[in-house]
């Protein structure tokens, strides 16, 4: 697999991404403070098995540019939706790890017709959801 990145202008940001292989599309979304490189082994494995694999860098990560003050999950979501449209991908599987899972869920909420399935790892439905502590919340002393 060639390790050269491609670039696409989406939402005023120059998105860097890998796009290799042919066949059914699988889009890999990286975790916070990582880049598309975290998926290198998976990209190779899927590409040789007949899949088209795409892995973008989110704005401000890896080789993707960013606009100061514009780096939210909403922005990442819109960028990936724009990239999917730019590449003409349809009914793909989106794989998201951690932050990539938040973005994958955002895509499902905004443009679920673009995807066939989600694979989420080490993430949750929304970054604002917190687990309750075992034993209950804020017990008062009586």
KOLLUMMI-164639 format. One record per residue (C-alpha): residue in three letters; y negated, z, x; residue number from 1. Coordinates in steps of 0.5 Angstrom, whole numbers, padded with zeros to 4 digits. Layout:
<recs>
+------+-------+-------+-------+------+
| numi |     v |     w |     u | mivo |
+------+-------+-------+-------+------+
|  ALA |     Y |     Z |     X |  NUM |
...
+------+-------+-------+-------+------+
</recs>
This chain:
<recs>
+------+-------+-------+-------+------+
| numi |     v |     w |     u | mivo |
+------+-------+-------+-------+------+
|  UNK |  0000 |  0000 |  0000 |    1 |
|  UNK | -0007 | -0002 |  0003 |    2 |
|  UNK | -0011 |  0004 |  0003 |    3 |
|  UNK | -0018 |  0000 |  0003 |    4 |
|  UNK | -0022 |  0003 | -0003 |    5 |
|  UNK | -0026 | -0002 | -0008 |    6 |
|  UNK | -0032 |  0000 | -0011 |    7 |
|  UNK | -0035 | -0001 | -0018 |    8 |
|  UNK | -0042 |  0000 | -0021 |    9 |
|  UNK | -0041 |  0005 | -0027 |   10 |
|  UNK | -0047 |  0009 | -0031 |   11 |
|  UNK | -0052 |  0008 | -0025 |   12 |
|  UNK | -0046 |  0011 | -0020 |   13 |
|  UNK | -0042 |  0007 | -0015 |   14 |
|  UNK | -0035 |  0009 | -0016 |   15 |
|  UNK | -0030 |  0009 | -0011 |   16 |
|  UNK | -0023 |  0008 | -0013 |   17 |
|  UNK | -0016 |  0005 | -0011 |   18 |
|  UNK | -0013 |  0000 | -0015 |   19 |
|  UNK | -0006 | -0002 | -0013 |   20 |
|  UNK |  0000 | -0005 | -0016 |   21 |
|  UNK |  0002 | -0009 | -0022 |   22 |
|  UNK |  0004 | -0007 | -0029 |   23 |
|  UNK |  0003 | -0001 | -0034 |   24 |
|  UNK | -0003 |  0003 | -0032 |   25 |
|  UNK | -0003 |  0010 | -0029 |   26 |
|  UNK | -0010 |  0013 | -0028 |   27 |
|  UNK | -0010 |  0019 | -0023 |   28 |
|  UNK | -0016 |  0024 | -0024 |   29 |
|  UNK | -0017 |  0029 | -0018 |   30 |
|  UNK | -0018 |  0036 | -0018 |   31 |
|  UNK | -0025 |  0040 | -0016 |   32 |
|  UNK | -0027 |  0039 | -0009 |   33 |
|  UNK | -0022 |  0034 | -0007 |   34 |
|  UNK | -0022 |  0026 | -0008 |   35 |
|  UNK | -0017 |  0020 | -0010 |   36 |
|  UNK | -0014 |  0022 | -0003 |   37 |
|  UNK | -0010 |  0027 | -0006 |   38 |
|  UNK | -0006 |  0022 | -0010 |   39 |
|  UNK | -0004 |  0018 | -0004 |   40 |
|  UNK |  0004 |  0019 | -0004 |   41 |
|  UNK |  0004 |  0019 | -0012 |   42 |
|  UNK |  0000 |  0012 | -0012 |   43 |
|  UNK |  0005 |  0009 | -0007 |   44 |
|  UNK |  0011 |  0011 | -0010 |   45 |
|  UNK |  0009 |  0009 | -0017 |   46 |
|  UNK |  0006 |  0002 | -0014 |   47 |
|  UNK |  0013 |  0000 | -0011 |   48 |
|  UNK |  0016 |  0002 | -0018 |   49 |
|  UNK |  0012 | -0003 | -0022 |   50 |
|  UNK |  0006 |  0001 | -0024 |   51 |
|  UNK | -0001 | -0001 | -0023 |   52 |
|  UNK | -0004 |  0005 | -0021 |   53 |
|  UNK | -0012 |  0007 | -0021 |   54 |
|  UNK | -0015 |  0013 | -0017 |   55 |
|  UNK | -0022 |  0014 | -0017 |   56 |
|  UNK | -0027 |  0019 | -0014 |   57 |
|  UNK | -0031 |  0023 | -0019 |   58 |
|  UNK | -0039 |  0022 | -0017 |   59 |
|  UNK | -0041 |  0027 | -0011 |   60 |
|  UNK | -0033 |  0027 | -0009 |   61 |
|  UNK | -0030 |  0023 | -0004 |   62 |
|  UNK | -0034 |  0016 | -0003 |   63 |
|  UNK | -0037 |  0016 | -0010 |   64 |
|  UNK | -0045 |  0017 | -0010 |   65 |
|  UNK | -0048 |  0021 | -0015 |   66 |
|  UNK | -0055 |  0022 | -0018 |   67 |
|  UNK | -0058 |  0029 | -0016 |   68 |
|  UNK | -0058 |  0034 | -0022 |   69 |
|  UNK | -0052 |  0029 | -0026 |   70 |
|  UNK | -0045 |  0032 | -0024 |   71 |
|  UNK | -0042 |  0035 | -0030 |   72 |
|  UNK | -0035 |  0034 | -0033 |   73 |
|  UNK | -0039 |  0030 | -0039 |   74 |
|  UNK | -0041 |  0025 | -0033 |   75 |
|  UNK | -0035 |  0025 | -0030 |   76 |
|  UNK | -0031 |  0023 | -0037 |   77 |
|  UNK | -0036 |  0018 | -0038 |   78 |
|  UNK | -0036 |  0015 | -0031 |   79 |
|  UNK | -0028 |  0014 | -0032 |   80 |
|  UNK | -0029 |  0011 | -0039 |   81 |
|  UNK | -0033 |  0006 | -0036 |   82 |
|  UNK | -0029 |  0005 | -0030 |   83 |
|  UNK | -0023 |  0004 | -0035 |   84 |
|  UNK | -0027 | -0001 | -0039 |   85 |
|  UNK | -0029 | -0005 | -0033 |   86 |
|  UNK | -0022 | -0006 | -0030 |   87 |
|  UNK | -0020 | -0008 | -0037 |   88 |
|  UNK | -0014 | -0003 | -0037 |   89 |
|  UNK | -0011 | -0001 | -0044 |   90 |
|  UNK | -0006 |  0004 | -0046 |   91 |
|  UNK | -0005 |  0007 | -0040 |   92 |
|  UNK | -0003 |  0014 | -0038 |   93 |
|  UNK | -0008 |  0019 | -0035 |   94 |
|  UNK | -0006 |  0024 | -0030 |   95 |
|  UNK | -0010 |  0030 | -0029 |   96 |
|  UNK | -0010 |  0036 | -0024 |   97 |
|  UNK | -0015 |  0042 | -0025 |   98 |
|  UNK | -0022 |  0038 | -0026 |   99 |
|  UNK | -0018 |  0032 | -0027 |  100 |
|  UNK | -0015 |  0035 | -0033 |  101 |
|  UNK | -0022 |  0037 | -0036 |  102 |
|  UNK | -0024 |  0030 | -0035 |  103 |
|  UNK | -0017 |  0027 | -0038 |  104 |
|  UNK | -0018 |  0031 | -0044 |  105 |
|  UNK | -0025 |  0029 | -0045 |  106 |
|  UNK | -0023 |  0022 | -0045 |  107 |
|  UNK | -0018 |  0023 | -0050 |  108 |
|  UNK | -0023 |  0027 | -0055 |  109 |
|  UNK | -0028 |  0021 | -0054 |  110 |
|  UNK | -0024 |  0015 | -0053 |  111 |
|  UNK | -0017 |  0016 | -0055 |  112 |
|  UNK | -0015 |  0009 | -0057 |  113 |
|  UNK | -0016 |  0007 | -0049 |  114 |
|  UNK | -0010 |  0012 | -0047 |  115 |
|  UNK | -0003 |  0012 | -0049 |  116 |
|  UNK | -0001 |  0019 | -0046 |  117 |
|  UNK | -0004 |  0025 | -0042 |  118 |
|  UNK |  0000 |  0029 | -0036 |  119 |
|  UNK | -0004 |  0035 | -0035 |  120 |
|  UNK | -0003 |  0040 | -0029 |  121 |
|  UNK | -0006 |  0046 | -0027 |  122 |
|  UNK | -0011 |  0045 | -0032 |  123 |
|  UNK | -0013 |  0048 | -0039 |  124 |
|  UNK | -0016 |  0044 | -0046 |  125 |
|  UNK | -0023 |  0046 | -0044 |  126 |
|  UNK | -0027 |  0050 | -0038 |  127 |
|  UNK | -0030 |  0055 | -0042 |  128 |
|  UNK | -0023 |  0058 | -0045 |  129 |
|  UNK | -0021 |  0064 | -0042 |  130 |
|  UNK | -0015 |  0068 | -0042 |  131 |
|  UNK | -0015 |  0075 | -0045 |  132 |
|  UNK | -0013 |  0081 | -0041 |  133 |
|  UNK | -0007 |  0084 | -0042 |  134 |
|  UNK | -0007 |  0090 | -0047 |  135 |
|  UNK | -0013 |  0088 | -0051 |  136 |
|  UNK | -0021 |  0087 | -0050 |  137 |
|  UNK | -0026 |  0092 | -0050 |  138 |
|  UNK | -0023 |  0098 | -0052 |  139 |
|  UNK | -0027 |  0104 | -0054 |  140 |
|  UNK | -0026 |  0111 | -0052 |  141 |
|  UNK | -0025 |  0115 | -0058 |  142 |
+------+-------+-------+-------+------+
</recs>
